[in-house]
Amino acid sequence: MTAKKFFNRILLFIAYSFLPASACFSQQLITSDSITFDYAKPQEYTIGGVTISGSGSLDQSVLLSIAGLHVGDKIKIPGDPIATAIKNLWKEGFFEDVKIVMTKIQEKNIFLEIQVQERPRLSKFSFSGIKNHEADDLRDLLKLNRGKVVTENLIINSKNEVLNHFVKKGFLNAKVLVAQRKDSALLNSVILSIAITKGNKVRIKQINFFGNTALKSRKLRHAMKDTKQKKHWFDIFNTAEFIEADFEKDKEKVVEKYQSNGYRDAKVVKDSIYKISEDRLAINIYVKEGKKYYFRKITWVGNSKYSSKDLDRILNIKKGDVYNQSNLESRLMMNPNGTDVSSLYMDDGYLFFQATPVEVLVENDSIDMEIRIYEGKQATINKVTVKGNNKTNDHVLMREIRTRPGQLFKRSDIIRSQREISMLGYFNAEKLGVTPTPHPENGTVDI
């Protein structure tokens, strides 16, 4: 069973076709005892008048337009127009019952009355069994506005939305009951009470892998950052909660782990999630590893500033190295552990530099790569501004900034400037950011 199917089962989504029982008895014209129609021989009449009763606050002219019955229209009775009118009114979802009654016939003129029973409207709603901040989240989620027509569909959807909200947070045993009662203060209005029993979070007892031979299950479980199995009862730092969104991301982490070891075609083919007790579940993950690949030939195209030999030295990937796409991209752009090709260019003003790796040949277990370089123009600093410094003067910050208008763009200077500003201790380092705004048309950049 996939994660999606598992959640569908937990949520107990109800498949239904909503049509009240009274609707099936309203598909024909209601007549008096003294007048009957021969269904084998429909007669044509002209509508002499149409009235509506029971519509409450709804605009009668709009309802007549929806019904499609207009004075002067010619209709056959028995025939489709009456059934179509009832069907159109039902589709609006405003009514609990719809009938069309013949009030009288004068020669070939027929007079009709549309009798409707309006559904109640929402006056207010409340939650029980949860904390105030959780109730606030649900109000934003449900968007239950006062005056909204309360239908069976609205109640079921609201219940499922609440249930889904808590299931996604790991409360797989959550229960939701939606009850309605009349509001004595407002005509034809109801109050909804949404009672929630969250229960305990369901935790992961075990994660099993199938189809893996190249990598041990222990390594694959370690690659999953947020979806963990409970090893010991005393392991207080591992909550082992099952969160659907985290699980979907962690399946991608498993694939990334394979790809970093040369298995570029690896994938998770399916998963199965099942409860083994009231508060514990197990996960089975089935993988297809594929073949292990290696780098063979790497060539450079479009480079004039630096020789291919220089770029090979920076890239530091040799023939026979295990194929690793993420490692390749890291050494081309923004390597956290050392120099990369992009920093070589960007420290010499080539802000518009791009490097695109392309697989040009896959043969047996070997891959030939072509790295296509766009060097562009060297960029000059146009202007440097600071924002968000409400207490600290600009000149205090500008003393720490190594980048000046008129200079060539240099990434290392920007990184150094950011580090030295954070060391002043005036700002939250996590919220301190540098944003280059390039202008390729004239070869400048604003910082």
N, C-alpha and C positions, 0 to 999 in steps of 0.2 A: 504493500500500500504506500503510495507516495505521500509526501508531507501534505500536499494540497487535499488529497482524498481523506487523509486522516483528520484534518481540520474540518472538512465538510461533515464528516461523521460526528465529530465532537459538537459542532454548532447545531446539529439536528435541523438543518434547513428544511423547511416544509415545502414540498412541491404541491401546489394547489391551483385550481382555476376558480377564481372567486365569482360566483353568481348566485345570489340568494334564491331560495326555493320559490319565492313568490314570482320571480322573473319568468319562470317557465310556464306559469299560468297566465302571464300577461301578454303573450304574443298574439292574442286575438282581441278583437273589439268586444267589449262588454255591452250587451244590449238588454233591453227590457224584455219581460216575458211575452209581451204581445207582438214583438218584432223578431223575426228570425231571418237568416240569410242562407241561401242555397250555395254551398261551397262549390258545387259543380257548375253553377251559373253566376259568376260574379257580376254585380251590377255597378254601373258608373254613376257616381254622385259628384255634386259640386259642394265643396266645403263652405257652409254658410256662416260658420263661426267657430272659434276655438277659444276656450277659457282654460285657465290653470288654477288649481287649488292645492294648498299645502306647501307652496314654494317658500314660505317664510321670507327671509331676507334676500333671496335670489331675484335677480331682475327677470321679470316675466317675458319681456321682449327678447331677451337673450335666449331663454329657454325655448320660446317658440321658434326662433331661428335654428336652434340645435335640433329640435324635433323635425323641422322641415315641413310642417303642416301649415299652409297659409290659406286665408279666406280667398275663395275664387278658384283654388286648385281643383282639378278634376281627379278623383281617385276611384279605383275599383275596390268594392267591398263584397266579399273577402278579397284581400290582396296584400301586396308587399308594403305599401306605404305605412300602414299602422305598425307592423312588426319592425320596420326600419326606424320609425320614430321612437319606439320604446327602446330599441337597441342603442340608438344614438344618445338617449338620455341616460341609460345605464352606464355608458362608457365614460361619462363625465365624473362618476364616482361620488356624486353629491347626495344620492338618494338610497334609502333602504327598500323602497317599493315604488313601482311605477305602473300605473294603469291608464288606459284610455277608454272613456265611457261615452257611448252615444246618448245624448240627452233628448234629441228629437229629430224627426225627418219631416220636412215640408216639401211635398212633391219630390223633386230630384236634388233638393238641398239637404245636407246632413250637418248636424251641429254636434261638436265634440267637446268633451271636458278631459283635460289631462290631469289626473290625480296623482300627486307625488307625496312621498313621506320623506322629508329632509333628514339627512344624517346629522347627528349631534356634532358640535364644534368644540374644540379644546379651549378650556378656560385657563387651566394651569396644570402643572405636573410636578411631581416630587420624587426624590430617591430615598431609599432606606437601605441600611446595611453597609454603607461605604462612608468614607471621610469626605469632608467638604471640598477639598481640592480635587478629589476624584469625581465628585458630582459636577464640579465646574468643567472638567474635561469632557464629561458626557454631554453637558448642555451644549458645548461648542460642537460636539460630534453630531448630535441628533437634530439640532435646529428645529425643535418643536415650538413653533410660534403660536401665540394666542390667536384663536379664530380659525385655525386649521381644521379642515374636515377630518373627523376621526373615522377611519375605515378599518376593516379587519387587516387590510394590507399594511396600513400605517402601524398598527400594533405589532404585527409579526416582524416587520422590518426594524422597528425600534428595538424589539427584544433581541433580534439577531445582531444588530449593531452593537448593543451593550455586551452581549455574550462574546462576540468576536473581539471586542476591545480588551476584555480580560483574558481571553484565551491567548491572545498575542503577547500578553505580559506573563504567561506561564501558569495562569489559573485555569488549568484544563478541566477542572471539576466544577467550574462556576455554574450557578443556576440563576435564572432570571424569570421573574413573574410580573406580568403587566396586568394590572386590574383597573377597571374604570367604574366610576360612580357618578351619579347625576349631581350637578352643581345647582343647589336650590336657589342660589342668588342670581343665576342667569338662565334665561329661557333656552331650552334645547342645547345645553352645554354640559360637558362632562369633565371630570378631573381624573387624570391618569396617575396611578401610584406604581412606581417601578421598584420592586423589592429585589435586592441582589444578595446572593450568598456566594461569596468568592471562594470559600474553602481554602485549603492549603495549596501551595504551588506544587505541581507535579515535577519531580526531579529525575534526572537521567541516571539510571543504574549502570548501564553498559552501552558502549558504542562498538559495534562489530563491523569489520571490513571483509568483503568477499571479492575475489578476483585479483588480489594484490600478491605479487611474488617478488617484485623488484624492491619494494619498500615495505618494511614491517608495519603492522597495524599501530604499534606504539608511536612510530614516527608520524604517521598520518593523523593520529589523535592529537599529537603535540602540535601539528600544524593548524588545528582548529583552535582559534583564539578564544572564542566565547562559548562554544558548545563543548562542555566537559562532562565526563562521567564521574560519579561520586565514588572515590576510592575507599575512603574510610569514614566512619561516622564522626571521627574527631577532626576531620579535615575542614576546619571552619572557614578557610579562605576560598574554598571551591564550593560555590552554591549549587552547581550542576543543574541550573534552571534551564528549561527548554523554552527558548524564544524563537518563534518561527523565522523572523527576519534575520536573526543572528545565525541560525542554522543554514539559511540559504547562502549567506556570505561565507560561512565556513566551508561549505562544499566547494566554493570557488578557491578557497585557500588550499584545499586538498589537491585540486588540479594544479595550482601554482607550485605546490611542493614537487609534484611530478615533473612539471616543466623545467623547474630549476635543476633537475637531475637528468635532463636530456630527453625526457618523455614528452615531446611537444604535442603528441596526439592524444594524450591521456584525457579521460573524461569520466565523470560520474554518470553511469547509465541509468541508475534508479536508486531509490531509497525506500525503506520500510520503517514505519514508526508504530510501535504497539505497546500497550500498557501491560505490565507484568504484575502490577498490584494497584491498589487504589491511588497511591501517590508516587508510583515509580513507573518509568517507561524504559524501553530499549530501542535502539536505533540500529538498523542494518543498512550499510552503505555498500553498493556494488560498483566497482570500478573496472574500467577497461584501460590497461596501461599502454598498449601499443608498443612501438619499437623505440629503442634508445638511439638518439642521433648525436653526431659529432660535427664540429666545424671542420671544414676542409679549406677552401680558398676564400679569402676576403680581399676584395679589390675596392679602390676608391675612384669615384668619378666626380669631376667638377671642382676639385681642389687646385688652387693656384698659389695661395698664400703659404701653405705648408705642404711639404712633400709627403707622398704616401708612406715613406719610411718613417717620417716623424709621427704621422698619425697612427701607424702600426704600433709604434712604441707607446703612445698614450693609451691606445685601446687595449694593448697587452692581452690579446686573444690569439692563440697559436693554433696551427693545424693539429687536429686530434683532440683539442679541448672539448669537453662535453658541451653540447648545444644548450645554451641557456639564454632565452630571449630577454628576460628581465635584466640579466647581467650585462648583455650587449647594450641595451638601452641605457642602463645606468652609466656605463663607461663612455657612452656618447653624450649623455645629458645629465647633469646634476648628480655626479657620483658623491655620496656622503662620506666615502672613505678615502678620497684622494682626488687627483686631477682627472678631468675628463676632457673629451674633445671640445665640447661646447665652451668650457672655461678657457681653453687655449685661445679660441677665437674671441670670446667676449671680453677677455682681459686686454684685447688689442683693438677694441672699438667695434667689433663685428656683431652688433646687437641683433641684426636681422638674419644671422646665420641659422641654417637649418641642415640637419643630417637625417636622411631617410634610409633605413636599412631595408633591403629587398632581397628575398630569396630568389636566386636566378636559376638554381639547379638543385634538385633533390635526387640523389642517386644512392640506392641501397640505404646505408645508414649515415651517409655524408651529405652535408649541405654547403653549397657555395653561396656566399653573400656578396652583394654589391651595395656599397654605401654611397648614396648620392648626395653630394654636398652642394648647398647653395650658400655662397659666402656673403653676397650682397655688399652694400657700402658700409664704410666705417661711420658710426653715429657720433655726433658731437652733442654734448650737454647743452640744452637751450636754457632751461631755468630750473632752479631747485626751490621747492617750497615745503613748509611744514604745516601740518594741520593737527588739531586736537590738543594743542598745548595751551590750556586756558590759564595756567599759573606761571609757567616758565616762559621767559622771553625768547623770541626767535634767535637773537644773537648768541644766547647761551648754547642753543642746539647747533647753530651754524658753525661754532668753533670746533665741534666734534665731527662735522661732516667733511669727508675727504674729497667729495665730488664738487666741482666748481663749473659754472657756465663757461663754455668755450673749450673745455677739456674733452678728450676722447672718452667715450663711455668705457668704464672698466668695472666688471662685475666684482672683482675682489675688493675694490675701494668701497663699493656699496655695502658689501657684507661687513667690512671692517667698520664702516660708519654706523651701521645698525647695531653692531656689538658694543661700540663705545658709547652710543646713546643709551643703550639699556643699562650699561654699567654706572650711569649717573645716579640711578636709583629713583628717578622721578616718575617713572612710568611702569605700567604693567608690561613686562617683557613679552608675554604671550599675545598682547594686543598691539604690539609695535610692529608696523609693517612698512615696507618700501614698495611703492608702485611706480614702475617706469611706464610712461605713456609715449610710445614711439610715434614718430612722424616719418614714415618711409618716403613720402613725396619729396622731402627736403633733407633727409638724412640727419634729423635731430631727434632728441628725446627729452621729455620733461620728467624730472624726478620728484 
